[in-house]
């Protein structure tokens, strides 16, 4: 598994987030439910996500519902 630097965030749903521009992979560590990878994840989407006022709302609106982004669970809590 690729090493992705994770950043701790202020969110009621998300503990940490990370991104690899090289592989266009976003990794999200949820407070409950495990760690997931999302790809392909465009650099512009990553910048918008990490700077969003609400990571949870952004996740629901622009990541979870995006049928072009594949989700893979990589770890349980």
N, CA, C and O atoms as a GROMACS GRO file, in nm:
protein
  308
    1UNK      N    1   0.084  -0.118   0.000
    1UNK     CA    2   0.000   0.000   0.000
    1UNK      C    3   0.089   0.125   0.000
    1UNK      O    4   0.188   0.133   0.073
    2UNK      N    5   0.052   0.219  -0.081
    2UNK     CA    6   0.128   0.344  -0.094
    2UNK      C    7   0.124   0.424   0.036
    2UNK      O    8   0.021   0.432   0.102
    3UNK      N    9   0.237   0.484   0.072
    3UNK     CA   10   0.242   0.570   0.190
    3UNK      C   11   0.189   0.707   0.152
    3UNK      O   12   0.242   0.773   0.062
    4UNK      N   13   0.084   0.749   0.220
    4UNK     CA   14   0.023   0.880   0.198
    4UNK      C   15   0.026   0.955   0.330
    4UNK      O   16  -0.024   0.905   0.431
    5UNK      N   17   0.083   1.075   0.331
    5UNK     CA   18   0.087   1.156   0.452
    5UNK      C   19  -0.054   1.200   0.487
    5UNK      O   20  -0.126   1.255   0.404
    6UNK      N   21  -0.094   1.174   0.611
    6UNK     CA   22  -0.228   1.205   0.656
    6UNK      C   23  -0.226   1.331   0.743
    6UNK      O   24  -0.136   1.352   0.823
    7UNK      N   25  -0.330   1.413   0.725
    7UNK     CA   26  -0.344   1.539   0.798
    7UNK      C   27  -0.465   1.527   0.890
    7UNK      O   28  -0.574   1.492   0.845
    8UNK      N   29  -0.446   1.554   1.018
    8UNK     CA   30  -0.558   1.553   1.113
    8UNK      C   31  -0.646   1.674   1.084
    8UNK      O   32  -0.596   1.784   1.063
    9UNK      N   33  -0.780   1.652   1.084
    9UNK     CA   34  -0.874   1.759   1.050
    9UNK      C   35  -0.978   1.776   1.159
    9UNK      O   36  -1.001   1.688   1.241
   10UNK      N   37  -1.042   1.893   1.158
   10UNK     CA   38  -1.153   1.922   1.249
   10UNK      C   39  -1.282   1.885   1.178
   10UNK      O   40  -1.326   1.956   1.087
   11UNK      N   41  -1.343   1.775   1.219
   11UNK     CA   42  -1.466   1.729   1.156
   11UNK      C   43  -1.537   1.635   1.252
   11UNK      O   44  -1.473   1.566   1.331
   12UNK      N   45  -1.669   1.633   1.245
   12UNK     CA   46  -1.745   1.542   1.332
   12UNK      C   47  -1.749   1.400   1.275
   12UNK      O   48  -1.790   1.307   1.344
   13UNK      N   49  -1.707   1.383   1.149
   13UNK     CA   50  -1.712   1.251   1.084
   13UNK      C   51  -1.575   1.199   1.041
   13UNK      O   52  -1.556   1.078   1.031
   14UNK      N   53  -1.481   1.289   1.015
   14UNK     CA   54  -1.354   1.252   0.955
   14UNK      C   55  -1.239   1.285   1.050
   14UNK      O   56  -1.232   1.395   1.105
   15UNK      N   57  -1.150   1.188   1.070
   15UNK     CA   58  -1.036   1.206   1.159
   15UNK      C   59  -0.914   1.264   1.085
   15UNK      O   60  -0.854   1.361   1.129
   16UNK      N   61  -0.880   1.201   0.970
   16UNK     CA   62  -0.763   1.244   0.894
   16UNK      C   63  -0.790   1.229   0.745
   16UNK      O   64  -0.872   1.147   0.704
   17UNK      N   65  -0.719   1.310   0.665
   17UNK     CA   66  -0.727   1.300   0.519
   17UNK      C   67  -0.586   1.306   0.461
   17UNK      O   68  -0.496   1.363   0.522
   18UNK      N   69  -0.569   1.248   0.344
   18UNK     CA   70  -0.439   1.253   0.277
   18UNK      C   71  -0.458   1.238   0.127
   18UNK      O   72  -0.563   1.195   0.080
   19UNK      N   73  -0.353   1.274   0.052
   19UNK     CA   74  -0.364   1.272  -0.094
   19UNK      C   75  -0.230   1.242  -0.158
   19UNK      O   76  -0.125   1.288  -0.112
   20UNK      N   77  -0.234   1.164  -0.266
   20UNK     CA   78  -0.119   1.140  -0.351
   20UNK      C   79  -0.151   1.194  -0.489
   20UNK      O   80  -0.238   1.141  -0.558
   21UNK      N   81  -0.081   1.299  -0.529
   21UNK     CA   82  -0.102   1.354  -0.663
   21UNK      C   83  -0.051   1.256  -0.768
   21UNK      O   84  -0.107   1.246  -0.878
   22UNK      N   85   0.056   1.184  -0.735
   22UNK     CA   86   0.116   1.088  -0.827
   22UNK      C   87   0.015   0.981  -0.873
   22UNK      O   88   0.009   0.948  -0.991
   23UNK      N   89  -0.062   0.928  -0.779
   23UNK     CA   90  -0.159   0.824  -0.812
   23UNK      C   91  -0.303   0.874  -0.812
   23UNK      O   92  -0.397   0.797  -0.832
   24UNK      N   93  -0.322   1.003  -0.789
   24UNK     CA   94  -0.455   1.065  -0.779
   24UNK      C   95  -0.545   0.986  -0.685
   24UNK      O   96  -0.656   0.946  -0.720
   25UNK      N   97  -0.492   0.965  -0.562
   25UNK     CA   98  -0.563   0.889  -0.460
   25UNK      C   99  -0.586   0.977  -0.338
   25UNK      O  100  -0.494   1.039  -0.286
   26UNK      N  101  -0.711   0.980  -0.293
   26UNK     CA  102  -0.746   1.047  -0.168
   26UNK      C  103  -0.774   0.938  -0.066
   26UNK      O  104  -0.849   0.844  -0.092
   27UNK      N  105  -0.715   0.952   0.051
   27UNK     CA  106  -0.738   0.857   0.160
   27UNK      C  107  -0.811   0.931   0.271
   27UNK      O  108  -0.771   1.040   0.312
   28UNK      N  109  -0.919   0.871   0.320
   28UNK     CA  110  -0.998   0.932   0.427
   28UNK      C  111  -1.010   0.832   0.542
   28UNK      O  112  -1.053   0.718   0.523
   29UNK      N  113  -0.971   0.878   0.661
   29UNK     CA  114  -0.980   0.801   0.784
   29UNK      C  115  -1.100   0.856   0.861
   29UNK      O  116  -1.094   0.964   0.918
   30UNK      N  117  -1.209   0.780   0.860
   30UNK     CA  118  -1.332   0.824   0.927
   30UNK      C  119  -1.324   0.796   1.076
   30UNK      O  120  -1.258   0.701   1.119
   31UNK      N  121  -1.391   0.878   1.156
   31UNK     CA  122  -1.393   0.857   1.300
   31UNK      C  123  -1.456   0.721   1.334
   31UNK      O  124  -1.411   0.652   1.424
   32UNK      N  125  -1.559   0.685   1.259
   32UNK     CA  126  -1.622   0.554   1.274
   32UNK      C  127  -1.630   0.492   1.134
   32UNK      O  128  -1.681   0.556   1.042
   33UNK      N  129  -1.582   0.372   1.119
   33UNK     CA  130  -1.603   0.304   0.992
   33UNK      C  131  -1.480   0.268   0.912
   33UNK      O  132  -1.493   0.200   0.810
   34UNK      N  133  -1.363   0.310   0.953
   34UNK     CA  134  -1.243   0.266   0.884
   34UNK      C  135  -1.179   0.369   0.793
   34UNK      O  136  -1.213   0.487   0.795
   35UNK      N  137  -1.085   0.319   0.713
   35UNK     CA  138  -1.006   0.403   0.623
   35UNK      C  139  -1.038   0.360   0.480
   35UNK      O  140  -1.040   0.241   0.448
   36UNK      N  141  -1.063   0.460   0.394
   36UNK     CA  142  -1.101   0.434   0.256
   36UNK      C  143  -1.013   0.513   0.161
   36UNK      O  144  -0.962   0.620   0.195
   37UNK      N  145  -0.994   0.458   0.042
   37UNK     CA  146  -0.925   0.529  -0.066
   37UNK      C  147  -1.023   0.556  -0.178
   37UNK      O  148  -1.109   0.474  -0.210
   38UNK      N  149  -1.007   0.674  -0.238
   38UNK     CA  150  -1.093   0.718  -0.347
   38UNK      C  151  -1.005   0.757  -0.465
   38UNK      O  152  -0.913   0.837  -0.450
   39UNK      N  153  -1.034   0.698  -0.583
   39UNK     CA  154  -0.959   0.732  -0.702
   39UNK      C  155  -1.036   0.698  -0.828
   39UNK      O  156  -1.120   0.609  -0.825
   40UNK      N  157  -1.011   0.767  -0.938
   40UNK     CA  158  -0.918   0.879  -0.953
   40UNK      C  159  -0.975   1.004  -0.885
   40UNK      O  160  -1.095   1.030  -0.890
   41UNK      N  161  -0.887   1.079  -0.822
   41UNK     CA  162  -0.923   1.196  -0.743
   41UNK      C  163  -0.839   1.312  -0.794
   41UNK      O  164  -0.720   1.322  -0.762
   42UNK      N  165  -0.898   1.400  -0.873
   42UNK     CA  166  -0.826   1.509  -0.938
   42UNK      C  167  -0.765   1.606  -0.835
   42UNK      O  168  -0.823   1.628  -0.729
   43UNK      N  169  -0.649   1.663  -0.867
   43UNK     CA  170  -0.585   1.759  -0.776
   43UNK      C  171  -0.676   1.876  -0.738
   43UNK      O  172  -0.672   1.922  -0.624
   44UNK      N  173  -0.757   1.924  -0.832
   44UNK     CA  174  -0.847   2.036  -0.803
   44UNK      C  175  -0.953   1.995  -0.700
   44UNK      O  176  -0.991   2.075  -0.614
   45UNK      N  177  -1.000   1.870  -0.710
   45UNK     CA  178  -1.099   1.820  -0.614
   45UNK      C  179  -1.036   1.809  -0.476
   45UNK      O  180  -1.101   1.839  -0.376
   46UNK      N  181  -0.909   1.765  -0.471
   46UNK     CA  182  -0.839   1.755  -0.343
   46UNK      C  183  -0.827   1.893  -0.277
   46UNK      O  184  -0.855   1.906  -0.158
   47UNK      N  185  -0.788   1.994  -0.352
   47UNK     CA  186  -0.774   2.128  -0.296
   47UNK      C  187  -0.908   2.179  -0.244
   47UNK      O  188  -0.915   2.238  -0.136
   48UNK      N  189  -1.014   2.156  -0.320
   48UNK     CA  190  -1.148   2.199  -0.276
   48UNK      C  191  -1.191   2.123  -0.151
   48UNK      O  192  -1.249   2.182  -0.060
   49UNK      N  193  -1.162   1.994  -0.146
   49UNK     CA  194  -1.200   1.911  -0.030
   49UNK      C  195  -1.127   1.956   0.095
   49UNK      O  196  -1.190   1.981   0.198
   50UNK      N  197  -0.996   1.965   0.089
   50UNK     CA  198  -0.921   1.997   0.211
   50UNK      C  199  -0.946   2.139   0.260
   50UNK      O  200  -0.921   2.169   0.377
   51UNK      N  201  -0.995   2.227   0.173
   51UNK     CA  202  -1.024   2.366   0.212
   51UNK      C  203  -1.173   2.390   0.237
   51UNK      O  204  -1.213   2.504   0.264
   52UNK      N  205  -1.254   2.287   0.228
   52UNK     CA  206  -1.399   2.302   0.247
   52UNK      C  207  -1.432   2.342   0.391
   52UNK      O  208  -1.364   2.301   0.485
   53UNK      N  209  -1.536   2.424   0.406
   53UNK     CA  210  -1.582   2.463   0.540
   53UNK      C  211  -1.629   2.341   0.618
   53UNK      O  212  -1.602   2.328   0.737
   54UNK      N  213  -1.700   2.252   0.549
   54UNK     CA  214  -1.748   2.128   0.612
   54UNK      C  215  -1.701   2.010   0.528
   54UNK      O  216  -1.748   1.989   0.416
   55UNK      N  217  -1.608   1.933   0.583
   55UNK     CA  218  -1.557   1.817   0.511
   55UNK      C  219  -1.667   1.713   0.490
   55UNK      O  220  -1.673   1.649   0.385
   56UNK      N  221  -1.753   1.696   0.590
   56UNK     CA  222  -1.860   1.597   0.580
   56UNK      C  223  -1.958   1.629   0.469
   56UNK      O  224  -1.996   1.541   0.392
   57UNK      N  225  -1.999   1.754   0.460
   57UNK     CA  226  -2.092   1.795   0.354
   57UNK      C  227  -2.025   1.784   0.218
   57UNK      O  228  -2.086   1.736   0.123
   58UNK      N  229  -1.900   1.830   0.208
   58UNK     CA  230  -1.828   1.819   0.081
   58UNK      C  231  -1.816   1.673   0.040
   58UNK      O  232  -1.837   1.639  -0.077
   59UNK      N  233  -1.783   1.586   0.136
   59UNK     CA  234  -1.771   1.443   0.106
   59UNK      C  235  -1.901   1.389   0.049
   59UNK      O  236  -1.901   1.323  -0.055
   60UNK      N  237  -2.012   1.418   0.115
   60UNK     CA  238  -2.143   1.368   0.069
   60UNK      C  239  -2.177   1.421  -0.070
   60UNK      O  240  -2.221   1.345  -0.156
   61UNK      N  241  -2.157   1.550  -0.092
   61UNK     CA  242  -2.200   1.614  -0.217
   61UNK      C  243  -2.110   1.588  -0.337
   61UNK      O  244  -2.158   1.574  -0.449
   62UNK      N  245  -1.978   1.580  -0.314
   62UNK     CA  246  -1.885   1.577  -0.428
   62UNK      C  247  -1.800   1.451  -0.440
   62UNK      O  248  -1.738   1.429  -0.544
   63UNK      N  249  -1.796   1.369  -0.336
   63UNK     CA  250  -1.712   1.248  -0.342
   63UNK      C  251  -1.800   1.122  -0.340
   63UNK      O  252  -1.793   1.041  -0.432
   64UNK      N  253  -1.880   1.108  -0.237
   64UNK     CA  254  -1.962   0.987  -0.223
   64UNK      C  255  -2.057   0.968  -0.341
   64UNK      O  256  -2.078   0.855  -0.385
   65UNK      N  257  -2.112   1.075  -0.391
   65UNK     CA  258  -2.211   1.064  -0.500
   65UNK      C  259  -2.148   1.065  -0.639
   65UNK      O  260  -2.219   1.051  -0.739
   66UNK      N  261  -2.016   1.082  -0.647
   66UNK     CA  262  -1.948   1.088  -0.776
   66UNK      C  263  -1.923   0.945  -0.826
   66UNK      O  264  -1.840   0.872  -0.772
   67UNK      N  265  -1.996   0.907  -0.929
   67UNK     CA  266  -1.988   0.770  -0.980
   67UNK      C  267  -1.857   0.739  -1.052
   67UNK      O  268  -1.828   0.623  -1.080
   68UNK      N  269  -1.778   0.842  -1.084
   68UNK     CA  270  -1.650   0.820  -1.152
   68UNK      C  271  -1.537   0.788  -1.054
   68UNK      O  272  -1.431   0.740  -1.094
   69UNK      N  273  -1.560   0.814  -0.926
   69UNK     CA  274  -1.458   0.788  -0.825
   69UNK      C  275  -1.487   0.653  -0.759
   69UNK      O  276  -1.596   0.631  -0.706
   70UNK      N  277  -1.388   0.563  -0.764
   70UNK     CA  278  -1.403   0.431  -0.703
   70UNK      C  279  -1.357   0.436  -0.558
   70UNK      O  280  -1.259   0.503  -0.524
   71UNK      N  281  -1.430   0.366  -0.473
   71UNK     CA  282  -1.403   0.362  -0.329
   71UNK      C  283  -1.356   0.223  -0.291
   71UNK      O  284  -1.415   0.123  -0.331
   72UNK      N  285  -1.247   0.217  -0.212
   72UNK     CA  286  -1.194   0.090  -0.162
   72UNK      C  287  -1.166   0.104  -0.013
   72UNK      O  288  -1.095   0.196   0.029
   73UNK      N  289  -1.222   0.014   0.066
   73UNK     CA  290  -1.192   0.012   0.209
   73UNK      C  291  -1.057  -0.055   0.228
   73UNK      O  292  -1.037  -0.168   0.183
   74UNK      N  293  -0.964   0.015   0.294
   74UNK     CA  294  -0.829  -0.041   0.310
   74UNK      C  295  -0.799  -0.085   0.453
   74UNK      O  296  -0.702  -0.156   0.478
   75UNK      N  297  -0.884  -0.040   0.549
   75UNK     CA  298  -0.856  -0.074   0.687
   75UNK      C  299  -0.981  -0.055   0.774
   75UNK      O  300  -1.060   0.036   0.750
   76UNK      N  301  -0.996  -0.141   0.874
   76UNK     CA  302  -1.099  -0.122   0.977
   76UNK      C  303  -1.037  -0.043   1.090
   76UNK      O  304  -0.915  -0.030   1.098
   77UNK      N  305  -1.120   0.008   1.177
   77UNK     CA  306  -1.070   0.079   1.295
   77UNK      C  307  -1.029  -0.022   1.400
   77UNK      O  308  -0.984   0.017   1.508
   0.00000   0.00000   0.00000
